[in-house]
Every structure is written in structure tokens, then in C-alpha cells.
């Protein structure tokens, strides 16, 4: 089972300053969960129970899910949704879909329906206001989807209003520089899964090395390099907090695990506290 290679759960706590955050939202607590890949292999029910327990213990005002609930077949979403129904949040649970949630023709419909029936609000190029008109929550469709078009969505929000953007793939941060984004929450990269301390994810290190590899090896490396770049272009944003232009991006390491497993890259529950900048 891939889940045996996941390692122990880590709860990451960070404080994010938000310009114009009203006093009524000072200290607002958000839990982010991402990249479940719940298919009987990549995320165990034991770890999932720990995730839900850790989220509930944080007593969040808002729980935000940033995609990839399944891996390919959408069928496991129904069992996952039964677990996610146990998430506790004062202002609700909101979600966006990831690239794996669009794998089959009926995946989007099945996953959206299952999450909605579990009391989770699924945003697809939509803006929600969980706390009235004091903070906008933007949920974008997946970056690789032909429906990714943030312009009309962002245009709905008053310029002075703080906003949090949910976008599964961190590569979208490059395009989102055109608009105000106080905090973008993403996943998708799994934090690189295998990380070398002081170096970074082994996949990014490989790509950097391959660019300077001997010419003789280039034909052998080209397919591997293309595969790496097919996951994400900006491997410099593989995990954690990043300033992208005037915007702030946070990339969650996710919960599900692919082979060869995780090394120095534990599955993550993120607890975010918002403060006025």
C-alpha cells in the first residue's frame, strides 16, 4: 500500500497578514486540506481519520479543500465524502476540483454531487462570501481545464475587498498576478514527495541537472524532463509560502502518496490564522 510510505501526519501552522482585513475577521482560522487521492492505495482510512481529527481540533472558522479527491476512477469519492462530512467548521467547508477530479467524462459531476451531498460547497469559477461582504472566497476550476478563465470571476469582486483564491495548480499564480490575490491556496505538487534537505525536491534537482548533462545523455533524459514539467512548470513553488509579484501563494504538501513514497515531505494539514497587515 502506497499509504504505508506516506510517513506521519504533520500539522503546519502559519499566520498570514491580509491588507484591509476587518477587525471582525482578526484571528480568523482556516484549515487547508489538499490532494487526498483516496482510491484505496494512496491514502489510508487511518491517516484520513487523523486528518479529520486534526482539522476539528483546530476549531477552524473555515475549511478549504484544494482538489484531487480521487486519482482516476471517481467511484471512491462517495466513501471519501462520508468521511469529509465529519469536518467541523463555523462558516462551512468549501472546495475546488483538481486535474484528477476531471479525469473521466463524468468525474466532475460525480465528485461535485458527492461533495455537495456531504454539505461541502464546491466552487467552479465562483465567488463566495462566507462572512458577508468582508472577505471574498474565490474558487477557480483547474488550471489545465479549458474553463480556466479567472478574469470574469475576479471582476466580480470590489477592488478594496480582501480575497482568498483556491486554485489547485500553483502554476496559475503566474497568470493571477494580473489581479489582487491576498492569499492563493494550492496543492498539486505533493511537496515534491522526495525532498533532499538543503537541496529541495529530487524531481526539481533532476531537471536542473538534466539541463547541463552531457549531450550524449540528452535524448535519454528528454522524456523524463518532459514528464516532470508536465506536473508543474514552477517547481520553485513546490511547497510553502511564496511571493508572486504582489500576491501571496501557499502550496500544501497534500495527503495522498504516489510511489516511491514520501521522504522529508510529510502529508500536511495546514492551519492558517489571518491577521490585519
Secondary structure, DSSP 8 states (H G I E B T S, - for coil): -GGGGS---EEEEEEEEETT--GGGTT-EEEEE----TTTTSS-HHHHHHHHHHHHHTT-SEEEEES--SSS-GGGHHHHHHHHTT---SS-EEEE--GGGGSSTTHHHHHHHHHHHTTEEE-SSEEE-TTSTT-EEEE---TTSTT--HHHHHTTS-TTS-EEEEEEETTHHHHGGGS--SEEEEESSGGGSBEETTTEEHHHHHHHHHHTS-HHHHHHHHHHHHHHHHH-S-GGGSSEEEEETTEEEEE---S---TT--BS---EEEEEEEEE-
